[in-house]
Structures are given as C-alpha cells and as structure tokens.
C-alpha cells in the first residue's frame, strides 16, 4: 500500500509517528497511532525515498492518506 505524506492534518488522514532508523535507508513508522479502530497503530518499515526529509527524525508526527 502506498501513502501520501502530509505534514499537517487533512481530511481522511491517519496520524503517524516515526519510531527510529533501523538500518541504513529503513525507518520504523507507526501508521494510525492513536486511531481507535487500529488499536494503537500498525508498525511498518519505510524506505528513505518514501519519506520527506522533514519527517526523518525519531518521534516525528505526520499524517498519511492512501495514494490513488
């Protein structure tokens, strides 16, 4: 599944948080953090190229929508 990253909340977006860098080019991200129907979020590994530079820091919050 591909996501579109937003730095601020937009309609139908899910809140996310960066956990940290696991290896070169790979980050652990919680998608849907705090969203009730996801029970605290789903952990996913994202590559550098899927994340804007502004959010490549541990504990950074951002929002995503599903890409068409």
HULIN-V759590 format. One record per pair of residues at least 12 apart in sequence whose ideal C-beta (glycine too) atoms are under 7 Angstrom apart, sorted by the first residue. I is the first residue (numbers start at 1). GAP is how many residues later the second one is. D is the distance in Angstrom with one decimal. If there is no record, write none. Layout:
i: <I | I>
gap: <GAP | GAP>
d: <D | D>
This chain:
i: <1 | 2 | 3 | 3 | 3 | 3 | 4 | 4 | 4 | 5 | 5 | 5 | 5 | 5 | 6 | 6 | 6 | 6 | 7 | 7 | 8 | 9 | 10 | 10 | 12 | 13 | 13 | 13 | 14 | 14 | 14 | 14 | 14 | 15 | 15 | 15 | 15 | 15 | 15 | 16 | 16 | 16 | 16 | 16 | 16 | 16 | 17 | 17 | 17 | 17 | 17 | 18 | 18 | 18 | 18 | 18 | 19 | 20 | 22 | 25 | 25 | 26 | 26 | 27 | 27 | 27 | 28 | 28 | 29 | 29 | 30 | 31 | 31>
gap: <65 | 65 | 61 | 62 | 63 | 64 | 60 | 61 | 63 | 46 | 47 | 50 | 57 | 59 | 56 | 57 | 58 | 59 | 47 | 55 | 55 | 54 | 53 | 55 | 53 | 50 | 51 | 52 | 17 | 18 | 21 | 49 | 50 | 17 | 18 | 19 | 20 | 46 | 48 | 13 | 14 | 15 | 17 | 46 | 47 | 48 | 13 | 16 | 42 | 43 | 44 | 37 | 39 | 40 | 41 | 42 | 39 | 38 | 23 | 22 | 23 | 19 | 21 | 19 | 24 | 29 | 15 | 17 | 15 | 17 | 13 | 13 | 33>
d: <6.6 | 4.0 | 3.9 | 6.9 | 6.4 | 6.2 | 6.4 | 5.0 | 5.2 | 6.7 | 5.8 | 6.7 | 5.8 | 5.7 | 6.6 | 4.4 | 6.8 | 6.8 | 6.4 | 5.9 | 6.9 | 5.4 | 6.3 | 6.5 | 5.9 | 3.9 | 6.2 | 5.0 | 6.0 | 4.7 | 5.9 | 6.5 | 5.5 | 7.0 | 5.4 | 5.6 | 6.4 | 6.5 | 5.9 | 5.7 | 6.3 | 5.1 | 6.2 | 5.4 | 6.5 | 5.5 | 5.0 | 4.9 | 6.5 | 7.0 | 5.4 | 6.0 | 6.4 | 5.9 | 6.6 | 4.6 | 6.6 | 4.5 | 6.6 | 5.6 | 4.8 | 5.4 | 6.3 | 5.0 | 6.3 | 6.8 | 6.1 | 6.0 | 5.4 | 5.0 | 5.6 | 5.6 | 6.5>
